[in-house]
């Protein structure tokens, strides 16, 4: 037995002598990934998911270095070269995340020109301590000669056996079995969902670690670039669009905002159930209530989201296309040649800019908004370092500085602003508390939501006042809508009685203030966010022949909205509303997935 144990020890020692540098780098680079996950990302993840990310970090490194187990000549040189590449990748991730609060993607290569404005700021993030990411490589290079001598001494002193390829095969098999077990632990369905639906890279790393998150991103990129329709399929799709699309609908308000500035505001989690309601004898949304009373108000507007959640609201409002149910359009198809609201307005002499108080690559917005035709995207790095509430920059600082940016834009201008403070988890601060609620008196997150949406409303009021001071309010077309309702349980508070299982869980307010408007009107049209783009173009008197799946909300008579039983608007093809809706969604998805915008709009 003693002899067997000695032989096993000799065998393990021989293997370590043979593969010492590979094992060293798996350990040291694995620690870098651990450090990056824990102290740089600083994302509040459940412990189990955080631990999964760390586990996958070490396993993926073992997989990456595994081929070198079978290399005899210049193994250590290849190992050092590979370690340098991986360390540079982590270094880039660190610098990029420090500025954008997201991780770089494969698609970023196509938009490198957008980085020119932030280059100097990124340079400021190159702190000397980042060189610590390369200390293990320096140690390995300096000590390589001495370690080789030590290894040779051990071989000679203990007559260590020569290791053939069999142990390496066993090791590789063990690594891959560990990988499969780890995937099974997280869930194969989760991996499929992450790959197919298109989460941002930070969210993907939550489950699978940074290295695997990058691998998944590259796989998505390759899939997107190599997926094509045949010429026959392209022709059939174009024919369907040509045969079935409706002409752009005009109304009796067509051109009322011709050559006027357009300001479109997407309010985070603005549910229709808070409009014109009170709690503690205070209006929850006094400024939006006032705006609705003096504007064209659509209380029954339906939001539309799919695999991209909030980013789908951006997409739908800006394109009048259906979102994908199984993927984020912005993440997977953000470089498409979209036909869009900003592109159409720019072709008619408008400038077009987007504004958001969070990092520019969240939901791949930087790339997608550029593809939509926005000439500049003002993200978190464009604004002052104000207080952070919930997900990002507080709406007060964001909206105030957005008003200043809008003032400087070339006129007529189109401005798209996305608020953020009323985002989950609806945490409250001294800035947001104005309704005087005792948060613990309400169901989970309800009190926080009400305080936050009230804060956003107050900041919108200040925003409108600043537009007035800048001479931009009265003479502009202003559109305000909710991206989706908040995820809340059924509750009653003040004059609110909310039940997400009813129509309340589907409706967000849409308020359209016409230039110089003082008297409002309420409509019971059951439209959707698909109708925002055609409605704005109608009011602006801008023509387009491009396909849109919505139409102007102000159309009347035989041109009025065709409403399905589930209240989703479609253009009529067969007269069977449900069949038409299904066909429209399928064609919309095919155009997006295969980037057929130019083809179907020739």
SULSULHU-V325605 format. One record per backbone hydrogen bond with DSSP energy under -1.0 kcal/mol. CO is the residue of the C=O (numbers start at 1). NH is the residue of the N-H. E is the energy in kcal/mol with one decimal. If there is no record, write none. Layout:
{{CO NH E} {CO NH E}}
//
This chain:
{{1 5 -2.4} {2 6 -2.3} {3 7 -2.3} {4 8 -2.4} {5 9 -2.6} {6 10 -2.6} {7 11 -2.7} {8 12 -2.7} {9 13 -2.6} {10 14 -2.7} {11 15 -2.2} {12 16 -2.5} {13 17 -2.4} {14 18 -1.9} {15 19 -2.4} {19 23 -2.1} {20 24 -2.3} {21 25 -2.2} {22 26 -2.2} {23 27 -2.0} {24 28 -2.6} {25 29 -2.7} {26 30 -1.3} {27 31 -1.7} {28 32 -1.7} {29 33 -2.2} {30 34 -2.3} {31 35 -3.0} {32 36 -2.7} {33 37 -2.8} {34 38 -2.3} {35 39 -3.2} {36 40 -1.3} {36 41 -2.6} {43 45 -1.5} {46 50 -2.5} {47 51 -2.8} {48 52 -1.8} {49 53 -2.0} {50 54 -1.7} {51 55 -2.6} {52 56 -2.6} {53 57 -1.4} {54 58 -1.6} {55 59 -2.1} {56 60 -2.8} {57 61 -1.6} {58 62 -2.1} {59 63 -2.0} {60 64 -2.5} {61 65 -2.3} {62 66 -1.0} {65 68 -1.3} {66 69 -2.2} {67 70 -1.4} {68 71 -1.2} {74 78 -2.2} {75 79 -2.4} {76 80 -2.5} {77 81 -2.4} {78 82 -2.6} {79 83 -2.4} {80 84 -2.2} {81 85 -1.9} {82 86 -2.4} {83 87 -2.3} {84 88 -2.4} {85 89 -2.1} {86 90 -2.1} {87 91 -2.5} {88 92 -2.8} {89 93 -2.6} {90 94 -2.5} {91 95 -2.3} {92 96 -3.0} {93 97 -2.9} {94 98 -2.1} {95 99 -1.0} {96 100 -3.3} {97 101 -2.2} {105 108 -1.4} {106 109 -1.4} {107 110 -1.1} {108 111 -1.6} {109 112 -1.1} {111 114 -1.6} {112 115 -1.9} {113 116 -1.3} {118 122 -2.4} {119 123 -2.3} {120 124 -1.2} {122 125 -1.8} {123 126 -1.5} {125 127 -2.2} {127 130 -1.8} {128 131 -2.1} {129 132 -2.0} {130 133 -1.8} {131 134 -2.1} {132 135 -1.2} {134 138 -2.0} {135 139 -2.7} {136 140 -2.3} {137 141 -2.4} {138 142 -2.6} {139 143 -2.4} {143 147 -2.9} {144 148 -2.2} {145 149 -1.6} {146 150 -2.1} {147 151 -2.9} {148 152 -2.5} {149 153 -2.2} {150 154 -2.4} {151 155 -2.3} {152 156 -2.4} {153 157 -2.9} {154 158 -2.3} {155 160 -1.2} {165 169 -2.1} {166 170 -2.3} {167 171 -2.4} {168 172 -2.7} {169 173 -2.7} {170 174 -2.3} {171 175 -2.2} {172 176 -2.6} {173 177 -2.5} {174 178 -2.1} {175 179 -2.2} {176 180 -2.6} {177 181 -2.5} {178 182 -2.3} {179 183 -2.6} {180 184 -2.5} {181 185 -2.1} {182 186 -2.1} {183 187 -3.4} {187 191 -1.7} {188 192 -2.3} {189 193 -2.2} {190 194 -2.6} {191 195 -2.4} {192 196 -2.7} {193 197 -2.5} {194 198 -1.1} {197 328 -3.5} {200 204 -2.0} {201 205 -2.2} {204 207 -1.2} {204 208 -2.1} {205 209 -1.7} {209 213 -1.9} {210 214 -2.2} {211 215 -1.9} {212 216 -2.7} {213 217 -2.1} {214 218 -2.4} {215 219 -2.2} {216 220 -2.4} {217 221 -2.4} {218 222 -2.6} {219 223 -2.4} {220 224 -2.8} {221 225 -2.3} {222 226 -1.9} {230 234 -2.5} {231 235 -2.2} {232 236 -2.5} {233 237 -2.3} {234 238 -2.4} {235 239 -2.2} {236 240 -2.3} {237 241 -2.1} {238 242 -2.6} {239 243 -2.6} {240 244 -1.7} {241 245 -2.6} {251 254 -1.6} {253 256 -2.2} {255 258 -1.7} {257 260 -2.1} {261 477 -3.1} {262 415 -2.8} {263 479 -3.0} {264 417 -2.8} {265 481 -2.2} {266 419 -2.2} {267 270 -1.3} {267 483 -1.8} {269 271 -1.1} {271 274 -1.4} {272 275 -1.1} {274 277 -1.3} {277 284 -2.4} {278 495 -2.6} {279 282 -1.7} {282 279 -2.3} {285 289 -2.5} {286 290 -2.0} {287 291 -2.2} {288 292 -2.8} {289 293 -1.9} {290 294 -1.1} {292 295 -1.1} {293 520 -1.2} {295 521 -2.4} {296 512 -2.9} {297 523 -3.0} {298 301 -1.0} {298 510 -1.4} {301 508 -2.8} {302 529 -1.7} {306 309 -1.3} {308 311 -1.6} {309 312 -1.3} {310 313 -1.1} {310 314 -1.3} {311 315 -2.2} {312 316 -3.2} {313 317 -2.2} {314 318 -1.5} {315 319 -1.2} {316 320 -2.6} {318 341 -3.0} {320 549 -2.9} {324 307 -2.5} {328 332 -2.5} {329 333 -2.4} {333 336 -1.8} {336 338 -1.3} {340 344 -2.0} {341 345 -2.4} {342 346 -2.8} {343 347 -2.0} {345 348 -1.1} {345 350 -2.1} {346 349 -1.9} {351 414 -2.8} {352 375 -2.6} {353 416 -2.3} {354 378 -3.2} {355 418 -2.4} {357 393 -2.2} {358 380 -2.6} {359 362 -1.3} {360 366 -2.1} {361 364 -2.6} {362 365 -1.4} {364 368 -2.5} {365 369 -3.2} {366 370 -1.0} {367 371 -2.1} {368 372 -1.9} {369 374 -2.3} {376 354 -2.3} {378 356 -2.6} {379 382 -2.6} {380 383 -1.4} {384 386 -2.0} {387 394 -2.3} {389 392 -1.4} {392 389 -2.6} {394 398 -2.2} {395 399 -2.8} {396 400 -2.1} {397 401 -2.4} {398 402 -2.0} {399 403 -2.1} {400 404 -1.2} {401 405 -2.3} {402 406 -2.8} {403 407 -1.8} {404 408 -1.1} {406 409 -1.2} {412 351 -1.8} {413 262 -3.1} {414 353 -2.2} {415 264 -3.5} {416 355 -2.8} {417 266 -3.0} {420 423 -1.1} {423 426 -1.9} {429 433 -1.4} {438 441 -2.6} {439 442 -1.7} {443 446 -1.9} {445 449 -2.4} {446 450 -2.4} {447 451 -2.1} {448 452 -2.3} {449 453 -3.0} {450 454 -1.7} {451 455 -2.0} {452 456 -2.6} {453 457 -2.0} {454 458 -2.2} {455 459 -2.3} {456 460 -2.3} {457 461 -2.1} {458 462 -1.9} {459 463 -2.2} {460 464 -2.7} {461 465 -2.1} {462 466 -2.2} {463 467 -2.3} {464 468 -2.2} {465 469 -2.4} {466 470 -1.9} {467 472 -3.4} {468 471 -1.6} {473 476 -1.5} {474 516 -4.5} {477 263 -2.9} {478 513 -3.2} {479 265 -3.5} {480 511 -3.2} {481 267 -3.1} {486 488 -1.2} {491 498 -2.9} {493 496 -2.7} {496 493 -2.1} {498 491 -2.0} {499 502 -1.9} {502 505 -1.8} {503 506 -1.9} {506 303 -1.3} {507 272 -1.7} {509 482 -1.2} {510 298 -3.0} {511 480 -2.8} {512 296 -2.7} {513 478 -2.1} {514 517 -1.8} {521 297 -3.1} {525 527 -1.1} {527 302 -2.5} {528 531 -2.0} {529 532 -1.1} {531 535 -1.9} {532 536 -2.4} {533 537 -2.4} {534 538 -2.1} {535 539 -2.5} {536 540 -2.4} {537 542 -2.3} {538 255 -2.1} {539 257 -3.5} {552 555 -1.4} {556 559 -1.9} {557 560 -1.8} {562 570 -1.4} {564 567 -2.0} {568 564 -1.2} {576 580 -2.8} {577 581 -2.5} {578 582 -2.2} {579 583 -2.4} {580 584 -2.6} {581 585 -2.3} {582 586 -2.1} {583 587 -2.4} {584 588 -2.5} {585 589 -2.4} {586 590 -2.0} {587 591 -2.3} {588 592 -1.9} {589 593 -3.0} {590 594 -1.9} {591 596 -2.6} {592 595 -1.2} {596 600 -2.5}}
//
